[in-house]
Amino acid sequence: MNGVLVVGGGVLGFCSALALQDRGLTVTLLDEGAAVKPASWGNAGHIAVEQVEPLASPASLRAVPGRLLARDDALSLPLRDIRHWLPFGLRLALASRPDRFRAGKAALKALVAEAMPAWEALVSGLGRPDLLIRDGHYVIWDTGDSAARGLARLERGDHGTARYRPLTAGEGADLARLLGRVPAGAVRFLGSGHIAGHDRLFDALRGRFLERGGVMLHGRAVGLPLAGGRARVVVESGAELAPDMVVMAAGVASRPLMEGLGHTVPMIAERGYHLHTHPGDWPADLPPLVFEDRALIVTRFRDYLRASSFVEFSHPDSPPDRMKWERLRGRIRSLDLPFALPGAEWVGCRPTLPDYLPAIGRSARAPNLLYAFGHQHLGLTLGPVTGRIVADMAVGQGRGPAPFDLSRFG
Ligand SMILES: Cc1cc2nc3c(=O)[nH]c(=O)nc-3n(C[C@H](O)[C@H](O)[C@H](O)COP(=O)(O)OP(=O)(O)OC[C@H]3O[C@@H](n4cnc5c(N)ncnc54)[C@H](O)[C@@H]3O)c2cc1C
């Protein structure tokens, strides 16, 4: 088989495939076509260029007990999944040491700084600037106290290329109209953005990929055997594919495949939940709203409205916690949002490594194997910039950026 085989057709897989085609490479994309749409379709759509600090930080670690006890259940560690989250948690605690946090932040911040330019180049290359809406987002607090604490946190924090400011009178009036009250506190972020819609985006990515001669294969990769020091891909049907190069971009499912080759990949399924409904009266031009006290983001896409929340350290195959959708409805009701309930339910996995940095690099076991997964809360944001790095590695000899190399896990 000639050319590059990309395993995984989520945002990381498609962005890598298109960037590889930009370099003139022949690309085949293998995807299992999961029955439930993966995270690339289930996310909140936010291009979160303000999130430059890895969540493995001394501050996040200090906040864990409070978040676990909080009534809103924003963070959960289900007992049935203890064998998954306990070892992950120990690694996370080590990665949160101040020195590791500082180094991780420098690496993540540099990557996130390239996210928006890479998105702009992607949508302009597709001839579809309408797919990216660069109008920032709002952060809203419920009470004067939480607003004061939130603002103090923002002042201390680093927001990368994004910035925030108080609301203008017009923005305050827009929010008051939507919420039926003046929020106790709110700021407007600028520099961030959101996508116009998931199917719109993926239709455009797939269309361009096929137009350039890309081939899509339907199947599930089940192994990465080595032959003569080079990685091949075994598909569930029994077929063994021997491309010139493989790019592993299968989200959380990348773990067993890479571990089969001897890599250490302590990745967990950090699950999130959403409710999805028709846009109703929600203003079409309102940027995403982050209700910080409720750990809730509501995004108005062109054709739908979506409310997303929760961090649940779990296993991809564990049954969903149905109460989470009920809690999400409870939050929407208590905020009195014009969000048509009950809404369609979805749960899916953020592929998260314990230091909250992605894995982007070249395998030390097989030089023809590149990887791009583990993008946690930022996979949509970092898809296009990661694709470029993958393409650079594919046409060069390098291992990729050292902070994102899998060898950091031993
Ligand atoms: C509730 C929620 C909200 C989020 N909000 C945001 C946000 O606003 N902004 C942001 O930047 N990020 C957000 N994220 C994170 C983001 O969605 C993920 O980081 C990103 O989608 C990961 O993309 P991926 O391509 O690595 O993996 P996935 O989206 O999981 O895609 C993996 C692909 O690989 C395929 N696959 C899996 N196993 C195999 C196999 N064995 N063989 C072949 N194919 C296989 C799957 O079918 C799938 O198509 C959110 C996540 C969640 C859960």
The ligand as a Tripos MOL2 file, in Angstrom:
@<TRIPOS>MOLECULE
LIG
   53    58     1     0     0
SMALL
NO_CHARGES

@<TRIPOS>ATOM
      1 C1        -18.2770   17.2400   26.2310 C.3       1 LIG1
      2 C2        -17.0100   17.6120   25.4790 C.ar      1 LIG1
      3 C3        -16.8270   18.9310   25.0900 C.ar      1 LIG1
      4 C4        -15.6550   19.2980   24.4050 C.ar      1 LIG1
      5 N1        -15.5330   20.5940   23.9950 N.ar      1 LIG1
      6 C5        -14.4150   20.9600   23.3120 C.ar      1 LIG1
      7 C6        -14.2990   22.2980   22.8330 C.ar      1 LIG1
      8 O1        -15.2050   23.1100   22.9750 O.2       1 LIG1
      9 N2        -13.1440   22.6430   22.2010 N.ar      1 LIG1
     10 C7        -12.1290   21.7450   21.9850 C.ar      1 LIG1
     11 O2        -11.0950   22.1350   21.4410 O.2       1 LIG1
     12 N3        -12.2420   20.4540   22.4010 N.ar      1 LIG1
     13 C8        -13.3500   20.0530   23.0520 C.ar      1 LIG1
     14 N4        -13.4830   18.7570   23.4870 N.ar      1 LIG1
     15 C9        -12.3890   17.8200   23.2320 C.3       1 LIG1
     16 C10       -12.3640   17.3140   21.7860 C.3       1 LIG1
     17 O3        -13.6650   16.9960   21.3600 O.3       1 LIG1
     18 C11       -11.4460   16.0900   21.6820 C.3       1 LIG1
     19 O4        -10.1720   16.3850   22.2170 O.3       1 LIG1
     20 C12       -11.2840   15.6920   20.2230 C.3       1 LIG1
     21 O5        -12.5220   15.4820   19.6100 O.3       1 LIG1
     22 C13       -10.4140   14.4430   20.0770 C.3       1 LIG1
     23 O6        -10.3800   14.1640   18.7020 O.3       1 LIG1
     24 P1         -9.6800   12.8410   18.1450 P.3       1 LIG1
     25 O7         -9.7420   12.9420   16.6730 O.co2     1 LIG1
     26 O8         -8.3730   12.6610   18.8180 O.co2     1 LIG1
     27 O9        -10.5760   11.6590   18.7160 O.3       1 LIG1
     28 P2        -12.0790   11.2360   18.4110 P.3       1 LIG1
     29 O10       -12.9670   12.3870   18.2120 O.co2     1 LIG1
     30 O11       -12.4380   10.2700   19.4990 O.co2     1 LIG1
     31 O12       -11.9890   10.4780   17.0360 O.3       1 LIG1
     32 C14       -11.3340    9.2370   16.9380 C.3       1 LIG1
     33 C15       -11.7280    8.5840   15.6300 C.3       1 LIG1
     34 O13       -11.0410    7.3470   15.5380 O.3       1 LIG1
     35 C16       -11.9450    6.3250   15.1470 C.3       1 LIG1
     36 N5        -11.4540    5.0790   15.7380 N.ar      1 LIG1
     37 C17       -11.3910    4.7560   17.0490 C.ar      1 LIG1
     38 N6        -10.8470    3.5400   17.2010 N.ar      1 LIG1
     39 C18       -10.5280    3.1060   15.9720 C.ar      1 LIG1
     40 C19        -9.9310    1.9250   15.4990 C.ar      1 LIG1
     41 N7         -9.4960    0.9680   16.3310 N.pl3     1 LIG1
     42 N8         -9.7710    1.7670   14.1580 N.ar      1 LIG1
     43 C20       -10.1890    2.7450   13.2990 C.ar      1 LIG1
     44 N9        -10.7720    3.8790   13.7090 N.ar      1 LIG1
     45 C21       -10.9260    4.0750   15.0370 C.ar      1 LIG1
     46 C22       -13.3000    6.7680   15.6910 C.3       1 LIG1
     47 O14       -14.3600    6.1990   14.9340 O.3       1 LIG1
     48 C23       -13.2090    8.2880   15.5510 C.3       1 LIG1
     49 O15       -13.7080    8.7180   14.3120 O.3       1 LIG1
     50 C24       -14.6530   18.3340   24.1370 C.ar      1 LIG1
     51 C25       -14.8670   17.0080   24.5040 C.ar      1 LIG1
     52 C26       -16.0290   16.6360   25.1570 C.ar      1 LIG1
     53 C27       -16.2270   15.2000   25.5200 C.3       1 LIG1
@<TRIPOS>BOND
     1     1     2 1
     2     2     3 ar
     3     2    52 ar
     4     3     4 ar
     5     4     5 ar
     6     4    50 ar
     7     5     6 ar
     8     6     7 ar
     9     6    13 1
    10     7     8 2
    11     7     9 ar
    12     9    10 ar
    13    10    11 2
    14    10    12 ar
    15    12    13 ar
    16    13    14 ar
    17    14    15 1
    18    14    50 ar
    19    15    16 1
    20    16    17 1
    21    16    18 1
    22    18    19 1
    23    18    20 1
    24    20    21 1
    25    20    22 1
    26    22    23 1
    27    23    24 1
    28    24    25 2
    29    24    26 1
    30    24    27 1
    31    27    28 1
    32    28    29 2
    33    28    30 1
    34    28    31 1
    35    31    32 1
    36    32    33 1
    37    33    34 1
    38    33    48 1
    39    34    35 1
    40    35    36 1
    41    35    46 1
    42    36    37 ar
    43    36    45 ar
    44    37    38 ar
    45    38    39 ar
    46    39    40 ar
    47    39    45 ar
    48    40    41 1
    49    40    42 ar
    50    42    43 ar
    51    43    44 ar
    52    44    45 ar
    53    46    47 1
    54    46    48 1
    55    48    49 1
    56    50    51 ar
    57    51    52 ar
    58    52    53 1
@<TRIPOS>SUBSTRUCTURE
     1 LIG1         1 GROUP 0 **** ****
